[in-house]
């Protein structure tokens, strides 16, 4: 056979229609497994490769998903939360499994990214990770909804916007780590992490923390809650503010592991021993949590399952299928910083 093989050549060899070949090469469930295997074997023998540009023109799709990583305050110059980086592997693998390319793009929150993607054919849909202050980001979500752009996002549920959100049960996580500390004798709690409307996930963790205290007959002291964004520096400074209150304290619940690394450094600087004098727990289970001194007790979010779910939900949206929010339970990871290793 002369020239590059086409899908029609495969169809002739397989004794099927060209449309059946197209479906089989996309692993469509509309084609039987036996026929798919036969067609894929013939394609391999003919060194056939899919012309994605032609395919996209016919279908008016790009067979590409865009992953938009937004600037997040961090302790280094990356401006990317390390928790989101842990999702990249599973997102990439799931895209490949479903026959999509993945475009990864870093976006500044003040850029006009929502217009660029909704008006172009760069991607069939968007995965949104990280957003800094939610109130700065909300208006652009409204624009995406207005223009019927398929997108899914990692984060807390949105009450005022019709979006698909994937996340963890932050309330449960805050309750879980606080209950663990209470069971092991801690009674005087501080909390470090922003709890305003711009940080709905941190706020939910704080609300879960307060619920655990209430159930145990303990009081959440508002003076012992200090705001901090997701950086080590903010955690360090907020801890110094907390200690300046000069109130009894034997545990600090922290809204993220990154903030908690700063908390540990501040306590060390002040000569307060962890966990002997004060237990510290974080949230996320990012890699650094295993290597702090002492190693950090935390709540693990399943980043692998999250990545798969983000891709699957987005593909369902692109196909016009109904989707709902999904929030996963956290897993308590007990290490040295709370003095109750299992």
N, C-alpha and C positions, 0 to 999 in steps of 0.2 A: 504494500500500500504506500503510495507516494503522499508526501505532505503530512501535516499534523493531523492526528486522529480527531474525529468529532464525535459528538454524542450520537449522531445518526449512524456512524460506523459501528458504534457499540450496540445500538438498537438492532441493526441488521444482523450482527453476529449472534445476539441474544434472542432474536425472534420476538422482540417486544417493541412497543412504541417509544418514540423519543422522549415523551413526557414521563414514561415509566423509568427510563434511564435517569432523567433528572431527579426524580423522586428518590430512586435507589442510591444515587451518589450523595444525597442529602440525608441518608439514613431515615427516610420517611417511614413511619409505621404503616402507611397505606400500601406499601409493597411488602410481600411476604419475605421472610428471612431467607428462604432458599433462593428466590429471585434476586434479592439484594446481593447475596454472596456471589451468585453467578455473574451479575453485571459488574460488580466491583473487581472480580477476578479478570474479566475481559478488559476492563479499563486499565488494570495494571499491566496486562500483557501488551496492550497497545500504547503504553506510556502516556495515557490520556491525563491531561490536567484541566481543571475547570477554568474557563475564561470568566473570572469574577466580574470584570467590567461589563461584558455582554450580558451576563446573568442579571446584574444589577439594573442595567438599562431596561431589560424586559420586565422586571418585577417592580421597578421604581423603589428598590431598596438598596442599601449599601452592604448588607450582610456584615455590618460592623456595629459593635456597641462601643460607646464612649464612657470611660471611667474618668470622672472629673474629681480631682483631689483639690480641695480648697485650702487656702492658707489657714493654719492653726497656730496659735502662739506656742512656741517650743523653746527649749533651752539651747538649741543649736540654730544653725542657719537654714535648716531644711524646711521649716514651717509646715511640716507634715507630721501628724500624730503617729508615733510608731505603732499604735494599735491598728491603724488603717493599713500600714505597710504589711502587717501580718496577714491581711486578707488577700493580698495581690495574687499569691500563688493559686489559691482555690478559685478565685474569679477567673484567672487566665485559663486554668484547666477546664472549668465548666464551659467557658466560651468555646474552646476548641472542641469539646465533646458535642456541643450543639451546632457546630458549623459556623461560628461567628469569629471574626477577627476582633481584637480589642485595641482600641485607641486610648492611650493613657495621656491625660492632659492635666497640667497644673494650672489652676485658675486663681487669680486674685479676686477677692470678693467685690472690689469696686469696679471690676472689668465688666464689659457688656457680653458676658459669655452666654447668657440665656438667649440673646438675639442671634448670635452666631450659630448656635446649634439648631435652633428651631427653624431658621430660614434656609439652612443648607442641607445637603444630602450627605454630610460627613458621617452620620451615624443614624441607625434606626431608632435608637433610644439611649438614655443616659442613666448611669449609676452615679449618684452623688455621695461623696464621702467627706465629712468634715465641713464645718461652716462657721467656726468662731462664735460670734454672738448671733443667735438665731433670729433676733429681731432685724438684723441687718440683711438677712438672707431671705426672709419670708416673702418680700415683695416679688423677688425673682421667681420664686416657686409659683406664685400666682400667675405670672406671665406665662410660664411653661404650661400650666393648666389651661389658661385662656386659649393658647394656641394648640391644644391637644397634643403636646409633645409627650411621648411615652417616657416616663422616668420613675426610678425607685430611689429611695434614699435610706441611709443608715441613720437612725436617730429615733427620738421620742415621737409618739403619735401626734399628728397635727389635728386640732379640733376644728379649725376654721377653714382648712384647705383640703380638697379632695385629692389626697396623695396616697401612695403606697409606701409605708414605712416598715423597715426591718430593723430590729434592735434587740436589746436584752431587756428583761424585766428589772429595770433599775430600782424600783421600789422594793421588790423582793430582795435584791442584792444588798441594799442598805439595811434592810431588816435582818437579813441573814448574818452579816458580819457583826452587827451590834448584838444580836441575840447570843452569838457564840461567845463574845467577850463577857456579857452579863452572866452566862452560865459558869464562866470561869472566874467569877468574883469581882469583875470591874464594875464600878458604880458611878464614877465621876468622869463624865465624857465631854470632850471637845469635838468639834467638827470643822474641818477645813475644806472649803470648796464653794464656788459661787452658787447661790440658791435663788437667783432672780429669774425673770421670764426669758432672758437671753440665754440661759443655760438650763433648758428643761431636763436634761438627763441628770445633771448634778443635783438639781432641785428634787427630782424624784428619789435619788439616793438619800438625800437629807430627810425627806418625808418618811421613807422606810426606816431610817435610823430613829427618828422621833417616835414612830409607831412602836418599835421594839422597846424603847424606853418606857413608853406609856403602859404597855402590856405588863412590864416588870415592876410597875409602881414607881418608876424613876421619873425625874423631871428633866426635860431638855432646857438647858440654860442658854437663852439667846445671847448672852454675853460671851459664851464659849463657842459661838459659831463665827468663823472668820472667812470672808470671801477670798477666793484665789482662782486665777485662771490656770490653765493646764501647763504650768511650767515649774521647774525645780525652784527657781528664784522666788516666785510668788509663794510657794509652799514654805520656803525658808522665812520669808518676811512675815507671812501670816502667823507662823508659829511663834515668832518673837512677840507679835501683838497679843497672841493668846496667852503666853506666859506672863506678859505684863499685867494681866488682870489679877494676878496673885491669888487665884482661887484654886482650891483642891482639884487635882486632875490625875487620874490614873489610866486614862485611855484616850486616844485620838483616832477618830474615824475620818479617813481622808477620801475625797471624791475621785482621785485617780492615783495610779502608781507614780506618775511623773511628779505630781505635787508631793507625794509621800517621800520621795527621795530628798526633797528639800526639808521636809519635816524632820526626818532622821538627822540631817546635818545640823539643824538648829538645836535639836535636843542634845546632840553630842557636844556642840559648842558651849551649851549651858550646863554641861556636866550631869545631865539627866540620863540615867541608864535605861535602855530599852532591851527587854520588856520589864525588868525588875521594878522600876519606878513608874514607867508609863508604857502601856502597850500601844502599838501603831498598826493600823490596817489600811490597805489601799484598795484599788479597784481597777480591773482590766487584765492583770497578769501579763503585762508586757515583759519581754526577756530580762530587762534590768532588774525586775523584782526578785529574781533568784539570786542576784549577786550583790545586793545591798548588804550592809553590815549593821544589824543582823538582817538575814533574808526576810523578805516582806510577806506577811500574810495578806491575802487579797481575794477578790472575787474574779473568777475566770469567765470571760465571755468566749464562746466558741467561734473563733474567727473563721475556721474552715467551713463550718456549717453555714455561717453568715454569708460568706462569699458565694457559695453554691446557691443559697436562697435568693440573693440579690439578682443573680443572673437569671435563674429560673423564673422569678416573678416578672422580670423585665421582658423576657421573651413571651411570656403569657400575655402581657399588656400589648406588645407589638402585634400579636396574633388576634387581638380583640377579645381575649378571654377575660373573665372577671377575676380580680385578685383582691386579697384582703391583707391587712397588716399582719405581721407575725413578730412575736416577742418571745425570746428564749430565756429560760431560767438560767441563773448563774450557778457556778460551782465554787464552793468555798475551798480555797487552797491554803492550808494551815502551814505556816513556817515559823521561824524563830521570833519574829517581832511581836508576837502576842503571848509568848511563853507557854503555849498550849499545843505543842507539836503532837500530831497524831501518829 
